[in-house]
């Protein structure tokens, strides 16, 4: 590592981002192993919202303990399926983990595809407060009117946020309207055009051709069912996954629940999950493409040359070393 000096932090963060199915976990492990070979400890911090949940493994492609190569992993299995995931709470917990890793002289490698969670962790991303009276009034309107009319109200004031939130997610519509009521501004909790890193930061994006990624994602969904997603979900039903505001809406889990209850057949459940996964991957790409100064690398393929993986690791570490020797102004 470069020597520490005023305004320069040698313990830069590495963030590996990209759409689901692009090989983020594998690259992060390769990087951690290379750092370890150089005598530098590295630890992985999860930034995938659904991998926060204990017991949600197959449908989230959570890396099993046996495949983590002895690298410490953090922010996995920290929520029960009844719990509601909140990005502000995640930010507080994950930043404490990152500070602890850095305090021990190790390199935090943030890995995930949940754009808001990644941004909340690695950038100076501040959340507007909350007002219980405004929230209660909006939630009462949601119950009485449904999400459609509230969505129209949101779109009339802040079309960009409305498109990002979607027309059926009542919880996020209410939160967006609450933020507008509190701040009077559109897009108040969105990623700024020029986000300021929380700590020195190397952002690595993994990309795949759309046709390649689509085929990979469709196979992954089929594999989820083959590996026992339905049995996993049956085990989560008595733990309250259906009452969980966040977990019950996870792609694949909603469809598995519907299949278990006989509302859809297996073929339809798989097809719906594939469609939603492809749509989610497109949103991920759109989010991460806005990150300035990101290094974009091709994801691994079966046709990779033997030294392709090593080349990706070399590129990551070169970017990380540059980040560690570039002064970063602290957030105002």
C-alpha positions as CSV (number, residue, x, y, z in Angstrom):
1,X,0.0,0.0,0.0
2,X,1.1,3.6,-0.5
3,X,2.3,5.4,2.6
4,X,-0.4,7.4,4.4
5,X,-0.1,11.2,4.4
6,X,-2.5,14.1,5.0
7,X,-5.5,14.1,2.7
8,X,-4.6,10.6,1.3
9,X,-6.1,7.4,2.5
10,X,-4.3,4.2,1.4
11,X,-7.2,1.9,2.6
12,X,-9.4,2.7,-0.3
13,X,-12.7,0.8,-0.7
14,X,-13.3,-1.4,-3.7
15,X,-16.9,-1.7,-4.9
16,X,-17.8,-4.4,-7.4
17,X,-21.2,-3.6,-9.0
18,X,-23.3,-4.6,-12.0
19,X,-26.4,-6.5,-13.0
20,X,-27.2,-9.8,-11.4
21,X,-25.5,-12.7,-13.1
22,X,-22.3,-10.8,-14.1
23,X,-19.9,-12.6,-11.8
24,X,-19.5,-10.0,-9.0
25,X,-18.9,-12.5,-6.2
26,X,-16.3,-14.5,-8.2
27,X,-14.4,-11.3,-9.1
28,X,-14.5,-10.1,-5.5
29,X,-13.1,-13.4,-4.2
30,X,-10.3,-13.3,-6.8
31,X,-9.4,-9.8,-5.8
32,X,-9.4,-10.7,-2.1
33,X,-7.1,-13.7,-2.7
34,X,-4.7,-11.6,-4.8
35,X,-4.5,-9.0,-2.0
36,X,-3.9,-11.8,0.5
37,X,-1.1,-13.1,-1.6
38,X,0.5,-9.6,-1.4
39,X,0.1,-9.6,2.4
40,X,-3.0,-7.4,2.5
41,X,-6.1,-8.6,4.2
42,X,-9.5,-8.0,2.5
43,X,-13.1,-8.6,3.6
44,X,-16.3,-8.6,1.7
45,X,-19.3,-6.5,2.6
46,X,-22.7,-7.4,1.0
47,X,-24.7,-4.7,-0.7
48,X,-27.5,-6.9,-2.1
49,X,-30.8,-6.1,-0.3
50,X,-32.2,-9.6,-0.5
51,X,-29.0,-11.3,0.7
52,X,-29.5,-9.5,4.0
53,X,-32.2,-12.1,4.8
54,X,-31.5,-15.2,6.7
55,X,-32.8,-18.3,4.9
56,X,-33.1,-16.7,1.5
57,X,-30.2,-18.4,-0.2
58,X,-31.1,-20.2,-3.4
59,X,-33.3,-17.4,-4.8
60,X,-30.7,-14.7,-4.1
61,X,-27.7,-16.7,-5.3
62,X,-26.1,-16.2,-2.0
63,X,-22.6,-17.7,-1.9
64,X,-22.5,-20.7,0.4
65,X,-20.0,-20.6,3.3
66,X,-18.1,-23.5,1.7
67,X,-17.4,-21.4,-1.4
68,X,-16.2,-18.2,0.3
69,X,-12.6,-19.3,0.2
70,X,-12.0,-18.4,3.8
71,X,-12.6,-14.7,3.1
72,X,-14.6,-12.9,5.9
73,X,-18.1,-11.9,4.6
74,X,-20.3,-9.3,6.3
75,X,-23.9,-8.0,6.1
76,X,-25.3,-11.4,5.2
77,X,-28.2,-13.0,7.1
78,X,-28.7,-10.0,9.3
79,X,-32.5,-9.8,8.9
80,X,-35.4,-12.2,9.5
81,X,-37.9,-12.6,6.7
82,X,-40.5,-10.7,8.7
83,X,-38.2,-7.7,9.0
84,X,-38.5,-4.7,6.6
85,X,-35.3,-3.8,4.9
86,X,-34.5,-0.1,5.2
87,X,-31.6,1.4,3.3
88,X,-30.9,4.1,5.9
89,X,-30.6,1.4,8.6
90,X,-28.4,-0.6,6.2
91,X,-26.2,2.4,5.7
92,X,-25.6,2.8,9.4
93,X,-24.8,-0.9,10.0
94,X,-22.7,-1.4,6.9
95,X,-20.6,1.7,7.4
96,X,-19.8,0.6,11.0
97,X,-18.6,-2.7,9.5
98,X,-16.5,-0.9,6.9
99,X,-14.9,1.3,9.5
100,X,-14.1,-1.7,11.6
101,X,-12.5,-3.5,8.6
102,X,-10.4,-0.4,7.8
103,X,-9.5,0.1,11.4
104,X,-7.9,-3.4,11.3
105,X,-5.9,-2.4,8.3
106,X,-7.9,-4.6,5.8
107,X,-9.5,-3.6,2.5
108,X,-13.3,-3.6,2.4
109,X,-14.7,-5.0,-0.9
110,X,-18.3,-3.9,-1.3
111,X,-20.2,-6.3,-3.6
112,X,-23.8,-6.0,-4.7
113,X,-26.4,-5.2,-7.3
114,X,-28.8,-3.1,-5.2
115,X,-28.0,0.3,-6.5
116,X,-29.5,2.4,-3.7
117,X,-27.7,0.2,-1.1
118,X,-24.4,0.5,-2.8
119,X,-24.7,4.3,-3.2
120,X,-25.8,4.7,0.4
121,X,-22.7,2.9,1.5
122,X,-19.9,4.2,-0.7
123,X,-21.1,7.8,-1.4
124,X,-22.0,10.8,0.7
125,X,-25.6,9.8,0.4
126,X,-27.8,11.5,3.0
127,X,-31.4,10.6,3.6
128,X,-34.2,13.1,4.3
129,X,-35.8,12.6,7.7
130,X,-39.3,11.4,8.4
131,X,-42.4,12.8,9.9
132,X,-44.8,10.4,11.6
133,X,-47.9,12.6,10.9
134,X,-47.2,13.0,7.2
135,X,-46.3,9.3,6.9
136,X,-49.5,8.3,8.7
137,X,-51.7,10.5,6.5
138,X,-50.1,9.1,3.3
139,X,-50.4,5.5,4.5
140,X,-54.1,6.1,5.3
141,X,-54.6,7.5,1.8
142,X,-52.8,4.4,0.4
143,X,-55.2,2.1,2.2
144,X,-58.3,4.2,1.1
145,X,-57.3,5.1,-2.5
146,X,-54.7,2.4,-3.5
147,X,-51.3,3.1,-5.0
148,X,-52.6,4.3,-8.4
149,X,-53.8,7.8,-7.4
150,X,-50.8,8.4,-5.1
151,X,-48.6,7.4,-8.0
152,X,-50.3,9.9,-10.3
153,X,-49.7,12.6,-7.7
154,X,-46.0,11.6,-7.5
155,X,-45.6,11.5,-11.2
156,X,-47.1,15.0,-11.6
157,X,-44.5,16.5,-9.3
158,X,-41.5,14.2,-9.9
159,X,-41.7,12.0,-12.9
160,X,-38.1,10.7,-12.6
161,X,-38.7,9.4,-9.1
162,X,-42.0,8.0,-10.1
163,X,-40.5,6.0,-12.9
164,X,-37.8,4.7,-10.6
165,X,-40.3,3.7,-7.8
166,X,-42.9,2.1,-10.1
167,X,-46.7,2.4,-10.0
168,X,-47.4,-0.6,-7.7
169,X,-44.9,-0.2,-4.9
170,X,-47.2,1.5,-2.4
171,X,-44.5,1.7,0.4
172,X,-42.0,3.4,-1.9
173,X,-44.6,5.8,-3.3
174,X,-45.6,6.9,0.2
175,X,-41.9,7.4,1.1
176,X,-41.3,9.5,-2.1
177,X,-44.3,11.7,-1.3
178,X,-43.2,12.1,2.3
179,X,-39.8,13.3,1.1
180,X,-41.4,15.7,-1.2
181,X,-43.6,17.0,1.6
182,X,-40.6,17.4,3.9
183,X,-38.1,19.0,1.4
184,X,-40.3,20.5,-1.3
185,X,-37.9,19.2,-3.8
186,X,-38.1,16.4,-6.5
187,X,-35.5,13.6,-6.5
188,X,-34.3,14.6,-3.0
189,X,-33.1,11.0,-2.2
190,X,-31.6,10.2,-5.6
191,X,-28.0,9.8,-6.5
192,X,-26.5,13.2,-7.2
193,X,-25.0,13.9,-10.7
194,X,-21.5,14.1,-9.1
195,X,-21.6,12.0,-6.0
196,X,-18.9,12.5,-3.4
197,X,-17.2,9.3,-2.2
198,X,-17.5,8.6,1.5
199,X,-14.0,7.2,1.5
200,X,-11.4,6.9,-1.3
201,X,-13.1,4.5,-3.7
202,X,-12.4,2.3,-6.7
203,X,-15.7,1.4,-8.5
204,X,-15.6,-1.7,-10.7
205,X,-18.5,-2.4,-12.9
206,X,-19.1,-5.8,-14.6
207,X,-21.0,-5.8,-17.9
208,X,-22.2,-8.5,-20.3
209,X,-23.8,-8.3,-23.7
210,X,-27.6,-8.2,-23.4
211,X,-28.2,-11.5,-25.3
212,X,-25.5,-13.3,-23.2
213,X,-26.9,-11.9,-19.9
214,X,-30.5,-12.7,-20.9
215,X,-29.6,-16.4,-21.6
216,X,-27.6,-16.5,-18.4
217,X,-30.4,-15.1,-16.2
218,X,-33.0,-17.4,-17.8
219,X,-30.8,-20.4,-16.9
220,X,-30.2,-19.1,-13.4
221,X,-33.9,-19.0,-12.7
222,X,-34.4,-22.5,-14.0
223,X,-31.5,-23.6,-11.8
224,X,-33.2,-22.0,-8.8
225,X,-36.2,-24.2,-9.1
226,X,-34.0,-27.3,-9.8
227,X,-31.9,-26.6,-6.7
228,X,-34.9,-26.5,-4.4
229,X,-36.3,-23.0,-4.3
230,X,-39.8,-24.3,-3.5
231,X,-38.5,-26.3,-0.5
232,X,-36.6,-23.3,0.7
233,X,-39.7,-21.1,0.5
234,X,-41.8,-23.8,2.3
235,X,-39.4,-23.6,5.1
236,X,-39.7,-19.8,5.3
237,X,-43.6,-19.8,5.3
238,X,-43.8,-20.6,9.0
239,X,-41.2,-18.0,9.7
240,X,-43.5,-15.3,8.3
241,X,-42.1,-14.5,4.8
242,X,-45.6,-13.8,3.5
243,X,-46.0,-11.1,6.2
244,X,-42.6,-9.6,5.4
245,X,-43.0,-6.3,3.6
246,X,-39.7,-6.6,1.7
247,X,-38.9,-10.3,1.6
248,X,-42.3,-11.4,0.3
249,X,-41.8,-9.2,-2.8
250,X,-38.4,-10.6,-3.7
251,X,-38.2,-11.8,-7.3
252,X,-38.6,-15.5,-7.4
253,X,-39.9,-15.8,-3.9
254,X,-43.3,-14.2,-4.7
255,X,-43.7,-16.5,-7.6
256,X,-42.6,-19.6,-5.6
257,X,-45.2,-18.6,-2.9
258,X,-47.9,-18.3,-5.6
259,X,-46.9,-21.8,-6.9
260,X,-47.0,-23.4,-3.5
261,X,-50.5,-22.0,-2.9
262,X,-51.7,-23.2,-6.4
263,X,-52.2,-19.7,-7.8
264,X,-49.8,-20.4,-10.7
265,X,-48.2,-23.5,-12.2
266,X,-44.5,-24.1,-12.2
267,X,-43.9,-23.2,-15.8
268,X,-45.7,-19.8,-15.3
269,X,-43.9,-19.1,-12.1
270,X,-40.5,-19.7,-13.8
271,X,-41.5,-17.6,-16.8
272,X,-42.7,-14.6,-14.7
273,X,-39.5,-14.8,-12.6
274,X,-37.4,-14.8,-15.8
275,X,-39.2,-11.7,-17.1
276,X,-38.9,-9.8,-13.8
277,X,-35.2,-10.8,-13.5
278,X,-34.5,-9.5,-17.0
279,X,-36.3,-6.2,-16.2
280,X,-34.5,-5.8,-12.9
281,X,-31.1,-6.4,-14.6
282,X,-31.9,-3.5,-17.0
283,X,-32.7,-1.2,-14.1
284,X,-29.4,-2.2,-12.4
285,X,-27.4,-1.4,-15.6
286,X,-29.1,2.0,-15.8
287,X,-28.4,2.8,-12.2
288,X,-24.7,1.8,-12.2
289,X,-24.0,3.4,-15.6
290,X,-24.4,6.8,-13.8
291,X,-21.5,6.2,-11.5
292,X,-18.7,8.5,-12.5
293,X,-15.1,7.2,-12.8
294,X,-16.2,3.6,-12.8
295,X,-14.0,1.1,-14.5
296,X,-16.1,-1.2,-16.6
297,X,-14.9,-4.7,-17.3
298,X,-16.4,-7.6,-19.3
299,X,-17.9,-10.3,-17.1
300,X,-16.5,-13.8,-17.3
301,X,-17.7,-16.1,-20.1
302,X,-17.1,-19.8,-20.9
303,X,-15.0,-18.7,-23.8
304,X,-12.6,-16.7,-21.6
305,X,-8.9,-17.1,-22.2
306,X,-7.0,-18.7,-19.2
307,X,-5.5,-15.3,-18.3
308,X,-8.7,-13.3,-18.6
309,X,-9.6,-13.6,-14.9
310,X,-6.1,-12.5,-13.9
311,X,-6.4,-9.6,-16.2
312,X,-9.6,-8.4,-14.6
313,X,-7.9,-8.7,-11.1
314,X,-4.9,-6.7,-12.4
315,X,-7.2,-3.9,-13.6
316,X,-9.1,-3.8,-10.3
317,X,-6.0,-3.5,-8.3
318,X,-4.5,-0.8,-10.5
319,X,-7.7,1.2,-10.1
320,X,-7.6,0.6,-6.3
321,X,-4.1,1.7,-6.0
322,X,-4.8,4.9,-7.9
323,X,-7.9,5.6,-5.7
324,X,-5.7,5.1,-2.6
325,X,-3.3,7.8,-3.6
326,X,-5.8,10.3,-4.8
327,X,-6.9,12.9,-2.2
328,X,-10.6,12.9,-1.5
329,X,-12.3,16.0,0.0
330,X,-14.4,15.1,3.0
331,X,-18.2,15.6,2.6
332,X,-19.3,19.1,3.6
